[in-house]
Amino acid sequence: MAHARGCGCALHRRRRVFGGLAGAAALGTPLGALAQDGVRSEVGKTSGFTKLVSAEQVEQAATEQYGQMKRQAAAKNALAPDNHPQVIRLRAIANRIIPFTNPWNPRAAQWRWEVNLIGSKDLNAFCMPGGKIAYYFGILQRLQLNDDEVAMIMGHEVAHALREHARERMGKTAATRVGAGLLSSLLGLGNLGDAALNIGGQLLTLKFSRQDESEADLVGLDLAARAGYDPRAGISLWQKMLKASEGAPPEFMSTHPAGPTRIKDIEGTLPKVMPLYTAAGKPGQRFGPPAAEGGAAAR
């Protein structure tokens, strides 16, 4: 039976619909992304400085440092076991966020993701290159975070890894060090790998720029919303941060804009991410924060 190009019969309508779904699956794109672009239009290309250091090199350095951190914590009886309620909680939230990481960085599909909890009172959390996530018990206990607020932090930290901010900082610093030595070495660029390796030993203490932090906020809200967590929790999270730190941001958020400015930025992003949250599947199980100070520690 012949059909003209652009035919609107039921058969061709079905073919177009299923063809679009198949294309999305082949590209590895979450179907929700087809209906709403989220913050993608506001996020620029990855910095060219990342090309100066191999992703494999950075991820390997991160894996080694993360393993060393876990061993040190375990030796102090400060690495929470797999059956700890807050570890179960963190990993459940991560399992909802991770499926949405691939469009931001195709390497994420091969990362060996880890999520661990460290028994420390510090207000801290991070995600190292290669998907190595850690929370400090203090940020969960002292701020009494609900699941949406935990997801806002996790989305933000995962975004740093996806956008390769550590690799970018290493590339910039290595290029600066090599550039300074060009006068004394005709093979200055050949030292780039060694310089990057030296910087790689500082991944746990690496500071990001304010631009990096703002970008991680944007991408983090997008990730958490797609995973079914309310992005409006970014506002209550920051309010808790300011209250706990008496107006000064905790160390891991120290390069962010001031509290009111950051809340205003989040409010400005909500129209782009709330449709993602509305359309997303919601978590089937909700968890509570650990007991307030004086309760059980992360052991």
N, C-alpha and C positions, 0 to 999 in steps of 0.2 A: 504494500500500500504506500503510495508516494505522499510525501509531506513537504510543504514549502519551507524554506529557511525562516526561522522565527515563528514557526507554527505554535499556536497556543493550545493545542489539544491536550487532553488529560495525560496521554502517554508521554508527551514531551515535557510537560510540566513536571511529572514525576522524575524523568531522567535528569532534568536540570537540578532538582532538589537533591537527589541522591548523588549526582556528580559533584555538587558543591560540598556535600558532607565527606565524600571520599577524598576530595582534594584537600580538605582541612586535615583529615586524618593523615594523609601522606606527608603533609608539611609539618605534622606534629604540633599544630596550632590548636589550643583549647577552643572549643566551639563558641564559648562566651566572648572570645576576643574578636570573632567575626562581627558580632553585633555592637561592640563597644570597644573603642581603641584605648580607653583608659588614659594613662598619662604618656603614652608612647610618643605623641607628637611634641611633648615638652622636654624630652630627653634627647640630648645630642648623640653624636657618634662617639665611640670609644676613643680615648686619647691616643694619638700616634706614639706617645712615649711607651705605651705597652709593648710596642714592637721591638724595643731595645732589650727586652728581657723575655725569655721564653716562658710560656704559661706552665710548661712541665717543670721548669726550674723553680718557679715560685710555689707551685702546688706541692712539690716534693719538700721544699723547705718548710712549708706550712705543716705538712704531715709529720715531719720530724719534730718540730717544735710542739705541736699538739700532743704527740705521744709523750714527749718529755714532761709536758705540763701534767698529763694524766698520771704518769709514774710518780711525780713529785707529790701530787695531791693524794694518791693512794698511800704513799709512804707516811703521810700525816693523817691517815684515816679521814680524809676530806673529799674523797671521790664517792659520790652517791652511787649505790648499787642499782642494777637494772630494775629491781622491783620496788625502788623508792617511789612513792606516789607522785612526787613532782617530776621525776625522770619520766615516768609513764605519761604524765600530762604533757611535758615538753615534746616528747617524741610523737605523741598523737597530733599535736598542733603542727609540728614540722612535717609530718606525713601528709597533711592537707595542703601545705604551702609548696612543698618541693615539686609536685607535678606541674606547677605553673612557672617554673624557673627556666625551662628550656628555651622558650622564645626570647628570653633576655640574654642567654649565653648558651649556645649549643653544647659547649663542653660540660655543662651541668648534668647532662644525661649520663656521662661516664664517671662523675664524681662519686666517691665512696663517702656518702654523707654520714656524719656522726653527730649525736647530740648528747652532751653530758652536763652534769650538775656538779659544781664545786662548792664545798662547804666553807664559804667565806661570807662575812657580813657586808662586803663591799657592794655598792650599787653598780653592777657591771654585767655585761654580756657582749659576746662577739661572735662573728663567723669568719674564720680564716679562709684563705683561698682553698678551693677544693671541697668546700662544704663542711668544714669542721666547726661545729657550733658548740658554744659553752655558755651556760648561765651561772652566775654566782647566786648562792642561796639568798643572800641579803636583798637582792633586787626583788625577789618574789615575796619574801617575808616582810621586809620593812615597808614596801609600798602596797602590800596586800593586793597584788595585781589579779584582775579577772582574766579570763581566757582571751578576750578581745585585746586587752592591753598587752598581754604576753605576745600575742600575734603581731601587734604593731612593732614591738621591739624586734621580734624575730624577722619580720619582713624587712625592716631597716638594715639589720646586720647582714642578712642574706644578700640584700641588694649591693652592699659593698663588695661582696665576693663576686657576684654576677657581673657587676660593672668593672671589675678588676682594678679597683682603686689602689690596692696595695701594689699591684704590678706597675701601675702608672707612677706611683710615688717612687718605687724602686728605680724605674727607668729614668725619671727626672734626676734623681740624686746621683745615680751612676753616671749619667751623661755629664752632669756638672763636675763630678770628680775627675772623670776622664778628660773633660775639656780643660780643666785646670792643669793637667799634667801633660798636655800636648807639646808644650815648649820643651819639655825634658825627655820626650819619647816620640819617635816617629811612628811608633806602633800603638799610639794611645788607645785607639778603638779596640785593639786586641785585649785591653785590660777590662773591657766592659763587663764580661762575664764574671771575673773575679770581684769586681766592685759590687755587682748585683748580689753575688753570693754573700758578701760581707753584710750587705743591707738586709738580706733575707734572714739573718740571725736576729733581727729586731722586729719581726712581724708582730709579736705579741704587744709591743709598745709603740707600734707605728701610728703616727698621727695623720689624720686626713684633713684636707682643706675644707673650708666652709662650703665651697661649691660641691665637693664630694658628699658632704653631709646632707646638703639640701637635696641633691640628686637621690641619695639613699632614702630620704624621707618620701620623695615622690614615688619611687619604684616600690618601696616597702608598703606604702598604703595600697598601691595597685595589687601587689601580691596577696596581701592579707584579705583584701576585699574579695578577690576572686576565690579565695579559699573559704569564704563564708564568715569572715570576722568583720565586725562593724568598724569601719574606719573612723567613725566619730570618737572611738576610744583613744585615738591619738591625742585628742584634746585633754581628756581626763588623765591620761598617762602623764602628759607634760605638767599638768597642774600638780600631780602627786610628786613628780620629780622636783619641782621648785619648792614645794612645801618641805620635803624631806631634806633638801640641801640648803634650806634657808635662803632661797633666792639665787644661789649659784648652781649652775648645772653640774651634775655628777661628772666624773672624769671621762666616761665614755661618750658623753654628749657635750664636752666642753667647747667644741668649735662651732656649735650651733648658734644661730641668732638668739637674742634674748627671748625669754619666755613669751611675752605678749606678741612679739614679732613672729615667733614660730607658730603659735596658735593661730594667728592671722593667716599664715601661709597654709596651714593645714585646712582651715576653713575655706580658703580659696581653691583648694584641690578637691574638696568633697564633692562638688557637682560632677566631677569627672569619674570618681570612684564609687559613689553611692549606687549608680545603676549596676555596676559590677556586683556589688554586695547584694542588691535586691534580686538579681538574677541567679546568684550562686546558690548551690546546695549548702545547707547549714550543718554544722557538726551534730552528729547523733548523740554525742555525750559531752557534757559540760563538767569541768573540774573546778575545784575551789583552790584558793591560795593556801599556803602552809599556815600553821598556827602562828599567831602574832608572837613577837619576841617574848621569850620565856617558855615557848613551847618546844617541840622536838626539833633538833638540829638535823642538817643534811649529813647523815652518817650511813 
